[in-house]
Amino acid sequence: MTKANETTQGPQLSVSTWSLHRQLGRPDFYGPDNGKRIPVATHGGGKISLLEVPEHIAKFGIHTLEICHFHIPSLDKAYLNELRSTLESAGVELFSLLIDNGDITHPEYADRDLAWIGEWIEVAGTLGAKRARVIAGKADASDEALEMSRNGFQKLAERAEANGVRPMTENWFSLLSTPQNVLTILDSLDGKVGLCLDFGNWKGETKYADLATIAPRAESCHTKAHFTAPREMDRADYVRCLDLAQEAGFSGPHTLIYDGPGDDEWEGLALERDVVTPYLKMGEEPHAAN
């Protein structure tokens, strides 16, 4: 069983390509109903291409990356090899491929979606990713849906292991909308699936207690701040989430997620980076960022 806090030597900065969606030209989102038909017409219209991202984030001081599946413009082996080479040349680790669609609890299309997700796990292996993040299911929470999710993950975990990739899931969508269901899924899989903790997916009065319950299991974190306007961060919320992750002993990558208003994603990421950086040294006083 892999322990969450054994994944890295200590917390480090990371970034998701979702945080650069506007820089990449807002390529269309798609899922299993498209199969492998990438909406290529929506790619190539941004300020930078995916192949340029590793160099840009390295200059920004970040050397770990997560790539959303729909940001990859081609599944040709030559392109995937070029992308892997570009990452290596920039000194950027591909921590995770984020498989942002598919529903392994769908009453009609679960098998189709499992096959589609499995193909993306193979892409993650080709790219040299350490992880592949998979949605646990979009069905409403029930014993039947949890069992369906568990069975699906058992199959995906075998495929992931064959490709040198560890699967993760996330506190996202209805099925994993409570800490109890997150822990139920993880415990039922005997450590075969890890957890990505997302600060922004849960809301309400119990948000911090709920996040604190699952934070000890996290091996990556989508370290997302809420912005009410450009440069207007809810800093108190962000710091509180960072504190609870640190108190849980989190030692994985803090993947900066910026999806706030305005078009200057680099500015938003810089604001987040300034708050997160003091947390990267284990034992440092967390409120040094304030």
C-alpha positions in Angstrom: 0.0 0.0 0.0 1.4 3.4 -1.0 1.1 6.0 1.7 0.1 9.5 0.6 3.0 11.2 2.4 5.6 8.9 0.8 5.0 10.3 -2.7 7.6 13.1 -2.6 10.5 14.4 -0.6 8.3 17.4 0.5 5.7 19.7 -0.9 6.6 21.5 -4.1 4.9 23.9 -6.5 3.1 22.6 -9.5 0.6 23.9 -12.0 -2.3 22.5 -14.0 -2.8 23.4 -17.7 -6.3 24.3 -16.6 -4.7 27.4 -15.1 -3.5 28.3 -18.6 -6.6 27.4 -20.5 -7.0 30.9 -21.8 -3.3 31.1 -22.7 -3.8 27.8 -24.7 -6.7 29.3 -26.7 -9.6 27.7 -24.8 -9.6 24.4 -26.7 -12.9 22.6 -26.5 -13.7 20.1 -23.7 -14.7 16.6 -24.8 -15.4 13.2 -23.5 -16.0 9.5 -24.3 -18.9 10.3 -26.7 -16.3 11.8 -29.0 -14.0 8.7 -28.7 -10.6 9.7 -29.9 -12.0 12.5 -32.2 -10.2 15.5 -30.7 -11.8 18.8 -31.7 -8.6 19.9 -33.4 -10.1 23.1 -34.9 -10.2 24.6 -31.4 -6.4 24.0 -30.8 -3.6 26.3 -31.9 -5.3 29.6 -31.3 -3.7 30.6 -28.1 -0.7 32.7 -27.1 1.2 29.5 -26.4 1.0 25.9 -27.4 1.1 22.9 -25.1 4.6 22.1 -26.3 5.6 25.6 -25.0 4.1 25.2 -21.6 7.0 23.4 -19.9 9.5 26.1 -20.8 7.1 28.9 -19.7 6.4 27.3 -16.3 10.1 26.6 -15.7 10.8 30.3 -16.3 8.0 31.0 -13.8 9.8 28.9 -11.2 7.6 25.8 -11.4 9.0 22.4 -12.4 6.0 20.1 -11.9 3.0 20.0 -14.2 -0.5 18.4 -14.5 -2.0 18.2 -18.0 -5.8 18.2 -18.7 -6.6 15.5 -21.3 -8.5 18.0 -23.6 -5.4 20.2 -23.8 -3.5 17.5 -25.8 -4.0 18.3 -29.5 -2.9 15.0 -30.9 -2.6 11.4 -29.8 -0.1 10.5 -32.5 2.8 8.6 -30.9 5.3 11.1 -32.5 3.5 14.0 -30.9 3.3 12.3 -27.4 7.0 11.5 -27.6 7.8 15.1 -28.6 5.7 16.4 -25.6 7.6 14.0 -23.3 10.9 15.2 -24.7 9.9 18.8 -24.3 9.1 18.2 -20.6 12.4 16.5 -20.0 14.3 19.3 -21.8 12.7 21.9 -19.6 13.4 19.9 -16.4 9.6 19.6 -15.7 8.1 16.6 -14.1 4.7 15.5 -15.4 3.0 14.5 -12.2 -0.4 13.7 -13.5 -2.6 13.5 -16.5 -6.0 14.8 -15.5 -8.7 12.7 -17.2 -11.5 15.3 -16.9 -14.4 13.3 -18.3 -15.9 9.9 -18.2 -18.4 8.3 -15.8 -17.6 4.8 -14.5 -20.9 4.8 -12.7 -23.1 5.7 -15.7 -26.1 3.3 -15.9 -25.7 2.8 -19.6 -22.2 3.9 -20.7 -20.0 2.8 -17.8 -18.2 0.1 -19.9 -17.6 2.6 -22.8 -16.3 5.2 -20.4 -14.0 2.7 -18.6 -12.5 1.8 -21.9 -12.0 5.5 -22.8 -10.4 6.3 -19.5 -8.2 3.2 -19.8 -6.9 4.5 -23.1 -6.0 7.8 -21.5 -4.2 6.0 -18.7 -2.0 4.5 -21.5 -1.4 8.0 -22.8 -0.3 9.0 -19.3 2.2 6.1 -19.3 3.5 7.1 -22.7 4.1 10.7 -21.5 5.9 9.5 -18.3 3.2 10.8 -15.9 3.4 9.4 -12.4 -0.4 9.7 -11.9 -3.6 9.7 -13.8 -6.6 11.4 -12.0 -9.9 9.7 -12.7 -13.4 10.9 -11.7 -14.9 8.3 -9.3 -18.3 8.7 -10.8 -21.0 11.3 -11.5 -23.9 9.2 -10.1 -25.7 10.3 -6.9 -24.3 8.7 -3.9 -25.6 5.2 -3.1 -24.3 1.9 -2.1 -24.8 0.6 -5.6 -22.9 3.6 -7.2 -20.0 3.2 -4.7 -19.7 -0.5 -5.5 -19.8 0.3 -9.2 -17.1 2.8 -8.8 -14.9 0.4 -6.7 -15.3 -2.3 -9.4 -14.4 0.2 -12.1 -11.3 1.4 -10.2 -10.2 -2.2 -9.7 -10.0 -2.6 -13.5 -8.4 0.7 -14.1 -5.8 0.1 -11.4 -4.6 -3.1 -13.2 -4.3 -1.1 -16.5 -2.5 1.7 -14.7 0.0 -0.6 -13.1 0.7 -2.2 -16.5 1.6 1.3 -17.8 3.6 2.5 -14.8 1.0 4.9 -13.6 -0.8 5.3 -10.3 -4.5 6.2 -10.5 -5.9 8.9 -8.3 -9.4 10.3 -7.7 -10.6 13.6 -6.4 -13.3 15.0 -4.0 -15.4 15.9 -7.0 -18.9 15.3 -8.3 -21.9 13.9 -6.4 -20.5 10.5 -5.6 -17.5 11.9 -3.7 -19.3 14.9 -2.3 -18.8 13.8 1.3 -15.6 12.8 3.2 -17.3 9.6 4.2 -17.7 8.5 0.6 -14.2 9.5 -0.3 -12.8 7.4 2.5 -15.2 4.5 1.7 -13.9 4.3 -1.9 -10.2 4.7 -0.9 -10.5 2.1 1.9 -12.3 -0.4 -0.4 -9.4 -0.3 -2.9 -6.7 -1.2 -0.4 -4.3 1.6 -1.4 -4.5 1.0 -5.2 -5.9 4.4 -5.8 -4.7 7.7 -4.4 -6.4 11.0 -3.6 -6.1 14.5 -5.1 -7.4 17.0 -2.6 -9.1 20.0 -4.2 -9.7 23.1 -2.0 -12.4 24.5 -4.3 -14.8 21.6 -4.9 -16.5 21.7 -1.5 -18.4 24.6 0.0 -20.6 25.4 3.0 -20.3 25.5 6.7 -18.6 22.1 7.0 -16.0 22.7 4.2 -12.9 23.0 6.4 -13.9 20.1 8.6 -14.7 17.9 5.6 -11.4 18.8 3.9 -9.5 18.1 7.1 -11.0 14.7 7.3 -9.6 13.5 3.9 -6.4 15.7 3.8 -4.3 13.0 5.5 -5.0 10.7 2.5 -4.0 13.3 -0.1 -0.9 12.7 -2.3 -1.6 15.7 -4.5 -3.5 19.0 -4.0 -5.3 21.2 -6.3 -4.4 24.4 -4.4 -7.2 26.6 -5.7 -7.9 30.1 -4.4 -11.2 31.9 -4.9 -11.1 35.2 -6.7 -14.1 37.6 -6.6 -12.4 39.9 -9.2 -9.0 40.2 -10.8 -6.4 40.4 -8.0 -9.1 40.0 -5.4 -8.3 36.7 -3.7 -10.2 35.3 -0.7 -6.9 35.0 1.2 -8.5 33.9 4.5 -10.1 30.9 2.9 -6.9 30.0 1.0 -4.7 30.2 4.1 -7.1 28.2 6.1 -7.1 25.4 3.5 -3.3 25.5 3.3 -3.1 25.3 7.1 -5.3 22.2 7.3 -3.3 20.5 4.5 0.0 21.3 6.4 -1.5 20.1 9.7 -2.4 16.8 8.0 1.3 16.4 7.0 0.7 16.9 3.3 3.9 16.5 1.3 2.8 16.2 -2.3 2.7 18.8 -5.1 0.7 21.9 -4.5 -0.8 22.3 -8.0 -1.8 25.9 -8.4 -5.3 26.3 -10.0 -6.3 29.6 -11.3 -9.7 29.9 -12.9 -10.6 33.3 -11.7 -11.9 36.4 -13.6 -9.8 38.3 -16.1 -7.5 37.0 -18.8 -4.1 37.4 -17.0 -3.6 33.9 -15.8 0.0 34.4 -15.0 -0.9 37.3 -12.6 -3.4 35.1 -10.8 -0.9 32.3 -10.5 1.7 34.7 -9.2 -0.7 35.8 -6.5 -1.4 32.2 -5.5 2.3 31.3 -5.6 3.2 34.1 -3.2 0.8 32.7 -0.6 1.7 29.0 -1.1 5.5 29.3 -1.2 6.1 29.6 2.6 4.3 26.2 3.0 6.8 24.4 0.8 9.3 24.0 3.7 8.0 21.5 6.2 7.8 23.0 9.6 7.8 26.6 8.5 5.3 28.8 10.3 2.3 28.7 7.9 1.1 32.3 8.5 4.5 33.7 7.2 2.5 34.1 4.0 0.2 36.7 5.6 
